[in-house]
Amino acid sequence: MTDRMSEDDVIAAIPGLTHTRLIAFIEAEVVIPIRLETGHVFRQIDIARLELLCNLADDLDLDESALAVVMSLIDQLHTARQDLHALARALQEEPPEVRARIGAALLGSD
């Protein structure tokens, strides 16, 4: 699989993905491909999202509205995870007493 794929390539590569379904996902903005004069181009992240979208739609019978909510929640969770990793890296740079004070504050809060 290459880094970027055309609409036809993506439809051929993803089971359950049809042209109609692909357009519906794009219109619902649950996948946002690169738009060129020649058509849409899909990156690896778009392909992964499309595979997940097809699985969710088929396995859980979710419509575009429900898929948009699920994908939004997944995106928020991914962002929170990135933020948490960035915070952990920043804390690693702090002196031990600062890390200990922050750790104690985290453990003491309920």
Phi, psi and omega per residue, in radians:
M1 nan 2.338 3.142
T2 -1.475 3.057 3.141
D3 -1.200 -0.510 -3.109
R4 -2.348 2.488 -3.090
M5 -2.319 2.632 3.072
S6 -1.411 3.002 3.092
E7 -1.000 -0.843 -3.108
D8 -1.078 -0.713 3.133
D9 -1.125 -0.722 -3.128
V10 -1.159 -0.765 3.136
I11 -1.086 -0.682 3.126
A12 -1.234 -0.523 -3.038
A13 -1.498 -0.426 -3.023
I14 -1.914 2.006 3.109
P15 -1.052 2.366 3.096
G16 1.508 -0.131 -3.139
L17 -1.580 2.148 3.077
T18 -1.975 2.934 3.102
H19 -1.066 -0.743 -3.141
T20 -1.077 -0.780 -3.135
R21 -1.156 -0.721 3.126
L22 -1.051 -0.812 3.124
I23 -1.090 -0.698 3.114
A24 -1.090 -0.726 3.110
F25 -1.125 -0.702 3.129
I26 -1.166 -0.784 3.139
E27 -1.132 -0.573 3.098
A28 -1.380 -0.095 3.132
E29 1.037 0.580 3.030
V30 -1.578 -0.210 2.939
V31 -2.463 2.350 -3.074
I32 -2.206 1.596 -3.123
P33 -1.323 2.986 3.028
I34 -1.313 2.313 -3.135
R35 -1.782 2.109 3.081
L36 -2.061 2.930 3.093
E37 -1.063 -0.517 -3.106
T38 -1.494 -0.099 -3.138
G39 2.307 -2.945 -3.140
H40 -1.441 2.549 3.038
V41 -2.171 2.330 -3.038
F42 -1.932 2.281 3.074
R43 -1.536 3.020 3.139
Q44 -1.006 -0.706 3.141
I45 -1.117 -0.652 3.096
D46 -1.128 -0.721 -3.132
I47 -1.131 -0.757 3.103
A48 -1.082 -0.740 3.124
R49 -1.118 -0.726 3.135
L50 -1.119 -0.698 3.085
E51 -1.080 -0.787 3.115
L52 -1.114 -0.759 3.134
L53 -1.044 -0.779 3.119
C54 -1.113 -0.741 3.121
N55 -1.092 -0.793 3.136
L56 -1.128 -0.759 -3.129
A57 -1.115 -0.745 -3.083
D58 -1.359 -0.817 -3.050
D59 -1.319 -0.633 -3.084
L60 -1.902 -0.018 3.117
D61 0.988 0.807 3.133
L62 -1.583 2.437 3.068
D63 -1.520 3.108 -3.069
E64 -1.039 -0.634 3.135
S65 -1.130 -0.821 3.119
A66 -1.158 -0.672 3.104
L67 -1.085 -0.670 3.126
A68 -1.092 -0.699 3.120
V69 -1.148 -0.828 -3.131
V70 -1.069 -0.797 -3.122
M71 -1.161 -0.632 3.080
S72 -1.087 -0.752 3.119
L73 -1.138 -0.707 3.090
I74 -1.101 -0.762 3.112
D75 -1.078 -0.729 3.116
Q76 -1.121 -0.724 3.112
L77 -1.120 -0.736 3.110
H78 -1.088 -0.748 3.114
T79 -1.116 -0.763 3.121
A80 -1.085 -0.682 3.123
R81 -1.137 -0.747 3.090
Q82 -1.085 -0.749 3.120
D83 -1.090 -0.721 3.127
L84 -1.121 -0.719 3.087
H85 -1.126 -0.707 3.105
A86 -1.112 -0.719 3.106
L87 -1.115 -0.748 3.125
A88 -1.098 -0.706 3.096
R89 -1.121 -0.719 3.129
A90 -1.134 -0.701 3.134
L91 -1.152 -0.544 3.108
Q92 -1.083 -0.446 -3.123
E93 -1.455 -0.198 -3.111
E94 -1.440 2.727 3.094
P95 -1.093 2.701 -3.101
P96 -0.950 -0.650 -3.116
E97 -1.180 -0.595 3.090
V98 -1.195 -0.794 3.108
R99 -1.056 -0.700 -3.138
A100 -1.152 -0.724 3.132
R101 -1.134 -0.740 3.108
I102 -1.161 -0.754 3.115
G103 -1.056 -0.740 3.126
A104 -1.137 -0.680 3.116
A105 -1.138 -0.682 3.120
L106 -1.171 -0.700 -3.138
L107 -1.262 -0.476 -3.112
G108 -1.464 -0.233 -3.123
S109 -1.588 2.363 3.113
D110 -2.105 nan nan
